[in-house]
């Protein structure tokens, strides 16, 4: 009976060592995973901020470009109205048509940029929510 107890004690000690070793490996892997997630989280946050800033800058600049085109259009109209030379008037009219076309394109692209910006912000919010959920789940797993 003593021999069986001794064997059981030896098995318990080996099991305890294996359990400790497994826990250490688990903790080490969990720590590494958490570090990787934190790096990924920081990277995503920085990328999201940069994308947001770039889109915001473009969206702010494009209307100014559009207003400049409209102003040039008006100036050419004024200059053209004071000119009696038909050839020059035709050139001015051609320029006015090009400016009008460019103005429409800029306005269209501005709307497209705004739509993309809104979609991108939605995707980034969802991405952040998923990351937070993942971090919470990882944290919960760590506490188990």
C-alpha positions as CSV (number, residue, x, y, z in Angstrom):
1,X,0.0,0.0,0.0
2,X,2.9,2.3,0.8
3,X,4.3,1.7,-2.6
4,X,1.1,2.6,-4.2
5,X,0.9,5.8,-2.1
6,X,4.4,6.7,-3.0
7,X,3.7,6.1,-6.7
8,X,0.5,8.3,-6.4
9,X,2.5,11.0,-4.7
10,X,5.1,10.8,-7.5
11,X,2.4,11.0,-10.1
12,X,0.9,14.0,-8.3
13,X,4.3,15.8,-8.2
14,X,4.9,15.1,-11.9
15,X,1.4,16.3,-12.7
16,X,1.9,19.5,-10.6
17,X,5.2,20.1,-12.4
18,X,3.5,19.6,-15.8
19,X,0.6,21.8,-14.7
20,X,3.0,24.6,-13.6
21,X,5.0,24.2,-16.9
22,X,1.9,24.3,-18.9
23,X,0.6,27.4,-17.0
24,X,4.0,29.1,-17.6
25,X,3.9,28.4,-21.3
26,X,0.3,29.5,-21.5
27,X,1.0,32.7,-19.6
28,X,4.0,33.4,-21.8
29,X,2.0,32.8,-25.0
30,X,-0.9,34.9,-23.7
31,X,1.5,37.7,-22.8
32,X,3.0,37.5,-26.3
33,X,-0.4,37.5,-27.9
34,X,-1.5,40.5,-25.8
35,X,1.6,42.4,-26.9
36,X,0.9,41.6,-30.5
37,X,-2.7,42.7,-30.2
38,X,-1.5,46.0,-28.5
39,X,0.9,46.6,-31.4
40,X,-1.8,45.8,-33.9
41,X,-4.2,48.1,-32.0
42,X,-1.7,50.9,-32.0
43,X,-1.0,50.4,-35.7
44,X,-4.7,50.4,-36.6
45,X,-5.3,53.5,-34.5
46,X,-2.5,55.4,-36.2
47,X,-3.5,54.2,-39.7
48,X,-7.1,55.2,-39.0
49,X,-6.1,58.7,-37.8
50,X,-3.9,59.2,-40.8
51,X,-6.6,58.1,-43.3
52,X,-9.1,60.3,-41.5
53,X,-6.8,63.3,-41.6
54,X,-5.9,62.8,-45.3
55,X,-9.6,62.5,-46.3
56,X,-10.5,65.5,-44.2
57,X,-7.7,67.6,-45.7
58,X,-8.7,66.6,-49.3
59,X,-12.4,67.2,-48.5
60,X,-11.5,70.7,-47.1
61,X,-9.2,71.6,-50.1
62,X,-11.5,70.4,-53.0
63,X,-14.3,73.0,-52.2
64,X,-11.7,75.8,-52.3
65,X,-10.5,74.5,-55.7
66,X,-14.1,74.5,-56.9
67,X,-14.7,78.0,-55.7
68,X,-11.5,79.1,-57.5
69,X,-12.8,77.6,-60.7
70,X,-16.1,79.4,-60.3
71,X,-14.3,82.7,-59.7
72,X,-12.2,82.2,-62.8
73,X,-15.3,81.5,-64.7
74,X,-16.9,84.8,-63.6
75,X,-13.7,86.7,-64.4
76,X,-13.6,85.3,-67.9
77,X,-17.3,86.1,-68.4
78,X,-16.7,89.7,-67.4
79,X,-13.7,90.0,-69.6
80,X,-15.5,88.3,-72.5
81,X,-18.5,90.7,-72.2
82,X,-16.3,93.7,-72.7
83,X,-14.6,92.2,-75.8
84,X,-15.9,92.9,-79.3
85,X,-13.4,90.6,-81.1
86,X,-15.4,87.5,-82.1
87,X,-12.3,85.2,-82.2
88,X,-11.3,86.2,-78.7
89,X,-14.9,85.7,-77.5
90,X,-14.9,82.2,-79.0
91,X,-11.7,81.4,-77.1
92,X,-13.2,82.7,-73.9
93,X,-16.4,80.7,-74.5
94,X,-14.3,77.6,-75.0
95,X,-12.4,78.3,-71.7
96,X,-15.7,78.9,-70.0
97,X,-17.0,75.5,-71.2
98,X,-13.9,73.8,-70.0
99,X,-14.1,75.5,-66.6
100,X,-17.8,74.6,-66.3
101,X,-16.9,70.9,-67.1
102,X,-14.0,71.0,-64.6
103,X,-16.3,72.5,-62.0
104,X,-18.8,69.7,-62.4
105,X,-16.1,67.1,-62.1
106,X,-14.6,68.7,-59.0
107,X,-18.1,68.9,-57.4
108,X,-18.8,65.3,-58.4
109,X,-15.5,64.1,-56.9
110,X,-16.1,66.1,-53.7
111,X,-19.4,64.2,-53.2
112,X,-17.7,60.9,-54.0
113,X,-14.9,61.7,-51.5
114,X,-17.4,62.6,-48.8
115,X,-19.3,59.3,-49.4
116,X,-16.1,57.3,-49.2
117,X,-15.0,59.2,-46.1
118,X,-18.3,58.3,-44.4
119,X,-18.0,54.6,-45.4
120,X,-14.4,54.5,-44.3
121,X,-15.3,56.0,-40.9
122,X,-17.9,53.4,-40.5
123,X,-15.5,50.6,-41.4
124,X,-12.9,52.0,-39.0
125,X,-15.5,52.2,-36.2
126,X,-16.5,48.5,-36.8
127,X,-12.8,47.5,-36.9
128,X,-12.1,49.2,-33.6
129,X,-15.2,47.6,-32.1
130,X,-14.0,44.2,-33.2
131,X,-10.5,44.9,-31.8
132,X,-11.9,45.9,-28.5
133,X,-14.1,42.8,-28.4
134,X,-11.1,40.7,-29.2
135,X,-9.1,42.4,-26.4
136,X,-11.9,41.9,-23.9
137,X,-12.2,38.2,-24.9
138,X,-8.5,37.8,-24.6
139,X,-8.5,39.5,-21.2
140,X,-11.4,37.2,-20.1
141,X,-9.5,34.2,-21.2
142,X,-6.4,35.3,-19.3
143,X,-8.5,35.5,-16.1
144,X,-9.9,32.0,-16.5
